[in-house]
Amino acid sequence: MNFVLFFLIGFLAGGIPFGFLIGKLKGVDIRKAGSGNIGAANVARLCGKKAGGVAFLFDVVKGFLPAFIVARYSINYGITTGVGAVLGHMFTPFLKFRGGKGVSTALGVFLGLVPVPVLLCFGIWVVVLLGFRYVSLASMTAAVCAPVLIYFMKRPFPLFLLAIVVACLILVRHISNIKRLLKGKEPKFNLH
């Protein structure tokens, strides 16, 4: 019963569609423009870098806080809450279960549970983004690196399993991006 409760706490927190709300404040329904995604990258494209940065920060925090707080009580419940937060972002109940790709929220979850490996992953994300200017490629690369780093840094095995599950979810959510990357049609992120 407790696992269900903590999953729902994470799911509802992760489901808060900050990108959509920020877009609405700017007079834009980000689901109907750009990539149609409710994440920070689409907010930045449509509403400006500052708005995108705010969306990114809020999406990280909504993953971090529930996972971090619950993990102080139990790491297994923290993991359950983290899974809920990522799935809540991907399938937000507040937008008919159509959400984002889960990358920023996953970053927050892992910051709350295993900060050192995830900070290294964030560094990898930055390097790939600066090198290739594809947010999707940077996100997928960081997601795949997470379980590898968690494993080699000898973090608890359940966290390694969580990282594998989240990486797979993120890759599945990026299938359309993978297709565009292979065709050379994925839009590059303007860094200026």
C-alpha positions in Angstrom: 0.0 0.0 0.0 2.8 2.4 0.9 4.5 1.8 -2.5 1.2 2.8 -4.2 0.9 5.9 -2.1 4.4 7.1 -2.7 4.1 6.4 -6.4 1.0 8.5 -6.5 2.7 11.3 -4.6 5.5 11.3 -7.2 3.1 10.9 -10.1 1.0 14.0 -9.1 4.0 16.1 -8.4 5.7 15.1 -11.7 2.4 15.7 -13.5 2.4 19.4 -12.8 2.8 20.7 -16.4 5.0 23.7 -15.7 6.1 24.1 -19.3 2.5 24.3 -20.4 1.6 26.8 -17.7 4.5 29.0 -18.5 3.5 28.9 -22.1 0.0 29.9 -21.2 1.3 32.8 -19.2 3.1 33.9 -22.4 -0.1 33.4 -24.5 1.2 30.3 -26.2 -0.2 26.7 -26.1 3.1 24.9 -26.5 1.3 21.7 -27.3 0.2 23.2 -30.6 3.5 24.8 -31.7 7.1 23.9 -32.2 7.7 20.2 -31.3 4.3 20.1 -29.4 6.3 18.9 -26.3 5.6 20.5 -22.9 9.2 20.4 -21.9 11.7 23.2 -21.4 13.3 23.0 -24.8 10.0 23.7 -26.6 9.2 26.5 -24.1 12.6 28.1 -24.9 12.0 27.9 -28.6 8.5 29.4 -28.4 8.7 31.7 -25.4 12.4 32.6 -25.1 15.4 31.2 -23.2 14.5 32.8 -19.9 11.0 31.1 -19.9 12.7 27.9 -21.0 15.1 28.1 -18.1 12.3 28.6 -15.6 10.4 25.6 -17.0 13.6 23.5 -16.8 14.2 24.6 -13.2 10.6 23.8 -12.1 10.6 20.4 -13.9 13.9 19.5 -12.1 12.5 20.6 -8.7 9.2 18.6 -9.1 11.4 15.5 -9.5 13.9 16.4 -6.9 11.7 17.4 -3.9 9.5 14.3 -3.7 12.3 11.8 -4.3 14.7 13.5 -2.0 12.2 13.9 0.9 10.8 10.4 0.7 14.3 8.9 0.3 15.2 10.3 3.7 12.5 7.9 5.1 13.3 4.9 2.8 15.4 4.6 -0.4 13.0 2.1 -1.9 10.1 4.5 -1.4 12.2 7.3 -2.7 12.8 5.2 -5.9 9.1 4.5 -6.2 8.3 8.2 -5.8 11.0 9.0 -8.4 9.4 6.6 -10.9 6.1 8.2 -10.3 7.5 11.7 -10.9 9.1 10.8 -14.2 5.9 8.9 -15.4 3.8 11.8 -14.2 5.7 14.2 -16.4 5.5 11.9 -19.4 1.8 11.2 -18.9 0.5 14.1 -17.0 -3.0 13.6 -15.6 -3.6 17.3 -15.9 -3.3 17.3 -19.7 -5.2 14.1 -20.6 -2.0 12.0 -20.0 -0.1 13.8 -22.7 3.2 15.1 -21.3 6.9 15.6 -22.0 9.9 13.4 -22.4 10.8 13.3 -18.7 14.5 14.3 -19.0 14.4 17.4 -16.6 12.2 15.6 -14.1 14.5 12.5 -14.2 17.5 14.8 -13.6 15.7 16.1 -10.5 14.9 12.6 -9.2 18.4 11.4 -9.6 19.8 14.6 -8.0 17.7 13.7 -5.0 18.8 10.1 -4.9 22.4 9.9 -6.4 23.7 13.4 -6.9 27.3 12.7 -7.9 26.6 10.4 -10.9 23.8 12.6 -12.1 25.9 15.7 -12.0 28.5 13.9 -14.2 25.6 13.0 -16.6 24.5 16.7 -16.6 28.1 17.5 -17.6 27.9 15.0 -20.4 24.6 16.6 -21.5 26.2 20.0 -21.6 29.2 18.8 -23.7 27.0 16.9 -26.2 24.6 19.9 -26.5 27.5 22.4 -27.1 29.2 20.0 -29.5 26.2 19.0 -31.6 23.4 21.5 -30.6 20.8 18.7 -30.5 18.9 18.7 -27.1 17.4 15.3 -27.9 20.9 13.8 -28.6 22.3 15.3 -25.4 19.3 14.0 -23.4 19.5 10.5 -24.7 23.3 10.3 -24.2 23.0 11.5 -20.6 20.2 9.0 -20.0 22.2 6.1 -21.3 25.3 7.2 -19.3 23.4 7.3 -16.0 23.1 3.6 -15.3 26.7 3.1 -16.4 28.0 5.7 -14.0 25.7 4.5 -11.2 27.0 1.0 -11.7 30.7 1.8 -11.8 30.4 4.2 -8.8 28.9 1.3 -6.9 25.7 2.9 -5.9 22.9 0.6 -4.5 21.6 -1.9 -7.1 18.0 -0.6 -7.0 19.2 2.8 -8.1 21.0 1.1 -11.0 17.8 -0.6 -12.0 15.9 2.7 -11.7 18.4 4.3 -14.0 18.0 1.5 -16.6 14.2 1.9 -16.5 14.3 5.7 -16.8 16.9 5.5 -19.6 14.6 3.1 -21.6 11.5 5.3 -21.0 13.5 8.4 -22.2 14.7 6.6 -25.3 11.2 5.4 -26.1 9.8 9.0 -25.7 12.5 10.2 -28.1 11.7 7.7 -31.0 10.4 10.6 -33.2 13.6 12.5 -32.5 15.8 9.5 -33.3 14.0 9.2 -36.7 14.6 12.9 -37.4 18.2 12.7 -36.4 18.8 9.7 -38.8 17.1 11.7 -41.6 19.1 14.9 -40.7 15.8 16.7 -40.0 16.1 17.2 -36.2 16.1 21.0 -35.5 19.3 22.3 -33.8 19.0 24.3 -30.6 20.1 27.9 -30.9 22.6 28.5 -28.2 22.7 32.3 -28.7 
